[in-house]
Each structure stands twice: as structure tokens, then as C-alpha cells.
């Protein structure tokens, strides 16, 4: 599939898209869920292709919404909730919009576009947004701190389990991801202390160029989103790799985020999105914990689930990125891309 992808992206999908064929086929299950991670704010540059790859430019976001309105029915999250809870099938060619993490640009940049296009989105935020000092996503800050200097300090070394894979020493992103996994085993306070120590070793830190790019929503801003009629879902307390957490810590991360967000927005939080949301980070245990916490459904961040039985706790989503073209978006949403991927075993 890796070798076929450029051909699909640059030739096959544009041809199918412009012929209108992709808009005549129905997503598997009749509906699709599109996932975002926020927009690139106008004051943010330069772009880091790895860190910013999950974000979308505002003008691309608006074009995607206009495409969806022309060819699908964009459902209100509360109507999606009713369908999940009652087991009622959704109308064919329905789309739910979601957005993970709760970066402040979801309020400043994304919400105005959603409101002007008159569509709704389900925002998944972490427990960090239940305080007025939310900071940034710890694993994005870790990436930046490790770019300043590798983690060579003896008191920053994290315990290694016997079956931990050894990352390629020349691959920065592999080393970073291995560190994210190991740090996910720490409880929230220990991880915050470890990050503070790492920060202290790297001072003076570079300036925080774009607050809208990096900072998470504060409690005041989260309440403002909820007042604007936005549906809020939970995304754990601290965004760890859940599969690396012990059972009690994983349960706490999931349950406590529901409790604290419900207190913050003063309404039920019925949906959950697994952090990172791929088969390496989510298993049947996490799906069981989300169900046990009282959520009505939970979302992955992959187009089809290979973990456990298909259920309301393993809902696939179409992941959009900085490089997603409109024909690609149409091919993924229609289910054509996933069907093709499965057909060739990719
Ligand atoms: Zn996330």
C-alpha cells in the first residue's frame, strides 16, 4: 500500500473525485466520523511537519465543511448520541465532526468557521482544561525539550521494562515516542515533576511563539465553548498512552475526566476519545474501562478497528491532516480508501 499511495493520492483519487463517483458511494455502516486536532493559527510559523501535521489550515477546513454540506448530512452531536444510546441506525450518508485535544485555537479559529458554516462538532478535551493553568500537551512539550537536548541526565532516565522495544538511536521520533510510552507509566504528579525537572535543565527556554497553536483551553474558555452550544467529550485527564498505564491509573484517567468535565461544563459528558487512538495504544481493556465509566460511546483515531469486536466503544474515525487533499478526504470518507486498503492487505 505504501508504494500505491502516491499514485492514489495524485492520480486515482483526483480522477474519481472529479468524476463524482466517490460522492455516490456510501461509507461502511452508512455514516462517517471525521476527526480534527485543531487549525493552524495565522500567527504560527514556521511549521514543524511532524508536530503540526495533525492540524489543518483554516481555508482547507472551510472547503472540507462545504464539501461535506454538499454531499453528506452533517449531524448534530446530540443526535448522534441519541442514535448510539437507542441503537437506532443513522440516516445514510451522515457525518459527525469531532476534534481532539482542546487546543485554544479550537475556540479562537475553528469555532468561528463552524458557526459561519452552521455545522456542529464534538470537541474532546482533557482534564487539563478544568483548570485556569492548563499548559500545553505534555508530549508536544517533551518533543520540543528533547530537540533542545537529548535526555542524557541520569535523574531523567525512566525505568525500562524487559519487553520495551529499543528505539533506533539515530531516529529522533522513535526515541521521542519510546520516551512518551515510558513516561505514560508515571502517575500524573510524577510525570509533571519529571517534566518540570527536564524544563529546569534546559533553561532559558525558547519563547512561546503562538499561544493559539500550543496552549490548551482554560476552564474559562472551556465554559465559553460549552455556552456557545458546543458538545464536549472526554479525552482522559493527562493524555497518556493508556495501554502503558496500570489498570488503576488507566481507570482513573478515563473516569476522572468524565467527572471533572461534567462538573466544568455542567452537563453530561457522554462520549470518549482514546488518546492517540490507534491499535498500539488502545486495546480491549481500554474499551471495557470506557464502557464501565458510563460513556455511551468511544472513538478511535483509525479508519477501521482491528481490536476486539466492532461496538460503540471502537468507533473508527477519518483522520485529517495538514497534507490531506480534498480528493483524498472524499476517498477516505466514502470508505473507498479503507476497502482498498483491506483488499490489498495494507
Ligand atoms: Zn489527543
Boltz pocket constraint, residues with backbone or C-beta under 6 A from the ligand:
constraints:
  - pocket:
      binder: B
      contacts: [[A, 100], [A, 101], [A, 235], [A, 239], [A, 274], [A, 275], [A, 276]]
      max_distance: 6.0
